[in-house]
Amino acid sequence: MNRHHWWRDAVIYQVYVRSFLDSTGDGIGDLAGVRAGLPYLKKLGVDGIWLSPFYPSPQHDHGYDVADYCGVDPLFGDLAEFDLLMAAAHRLGIKVLLDIVPNHCSGEHPWFREALAGAPGSPARARFHFADGRGPDGAEPPNNWHAMFGGPAWTRVGDGQWYLHMFTPEQPDWNWRNPEVATEFDRILRFWLDRGVDGFRIDVAAGLYKHPELPDSDDPEADARTRDSVNPLAWNQPEVHEVWRHWRSLCEEYTERDGRERLLVGEVSVPTARDNALYVRPDELHQAFFFDLLGAPWDADAFRKVISEAMADIAGTGSTVTWVLNNHDQVRTVTRYGEPAPEGSGLGAARARAAALLMLALPGAAYIYQGEELGLPEVVDLPDDVLTDPIFRRTGSRARIRDGCRVPLPWSGQASPFGFTSGVDGVKPWLPQPEYFAEYATDRALADTRSFWHLYRDGLQLRSGLPQLGEGTLRWLDTQPGVLAFTRGDGLVCAVNFGTAPTPAPVSGTPLLASGPCPAGVLPGATAAWWLSDL
């Protein structure tokens, strides 16, 4: 069968559903809002969307605590609305990926309730990680692991046993050594594949299997120090690869029926690009997010190093690299690259624009987090009483909280709710929007040809129209210090000036596209540009 591997160079837009667009006026985005926003995304030029979890959930971690994997939480609509969204997206040629959460579920999932009601050693408890505690009366956790969101990774139940949760106590970890768990997820995947989805983004894809003996960690605090750190005893166990081989075969089964490829893209937090490459071997995941670019400091040598490693190790498997600059767990790019000013003006915005053009010029696939195309900054001044991130609730610290990148999008107008919600009966967005969001509203961005939105749109149009871009290879060029430059295919050059002072451009002539004013022969500071050249 002659297939077009659409995913290899696709650009996917991450929709954080509760913050995208509210159709009902309750202050929370929903599936009907996503459907209403599809023409906007079509105009932007993305190939597909990834929907954050919308399943029934008590929302302790905004849907990443799933109580029913085959339904829609009433907050977001129902299955009928989901089917309407699928149909509308496919009419526009937009693929739809769902966020699947196989590492853990909600404490309100029927199987976990059954486990709590069961006895130690019961089949119901075997679906999770229940264990006796240590010490004379079992009052100490079974091991010293720390949870990713703070505190111990174990919670004790009434009969004295403990259960494992690598995130919050409301998110018990599945025991993937129990075959019932694998069988249940087969049922879940088929449920959504039968409804026409184009694939899945897999949460915590390296974390399903734990060391069978659940031993102590040598450095438990380091294992939980950052969101992207990994406990080698609870992450990246070798058995996890068998899950992805099986899921890949299941997707191939559907592809053989109708010729439509279904995509598996994993959230794989592992130490090196070489480790990442193990997840995208030809019979495993199609893609795995490459987070090293997101984590690189604004430095030409650092960017060149992580790009080169990804191209050597990941692309070497036959897959393509999956580039990301942001997502719902990270500080927004404008703020991350810029000054402390919450408005994100100046250097941070210029660097974020340049980084966007760089990412879109790299070989492989790219994922864009909603609002990045508007240049939204992180909202850093949310008061404590509105914060919802479980990290804040469990640690009391604002150091790693994620609410600031999840504030609802501004669509129009001069004051909150900026078209996000109708605001009936005084209902406000679930997180407050700052006044300065007026400068970033979608209607204003579309009207201003100098906006972030037009830069993304123009980059996506060129990417889809130029054969040099998308899948392929790159060749580095010799440049001035602080400048990164490479060629793509036959005659496209991308260069980024990581410094603040202008430098000679690597090629002559007016750029095809630039992230800021860029006269011929010059590459200003914090600027990226594309040229067509015979280099």
Disulfide bonds with the S-S distance in Angstrom:
none
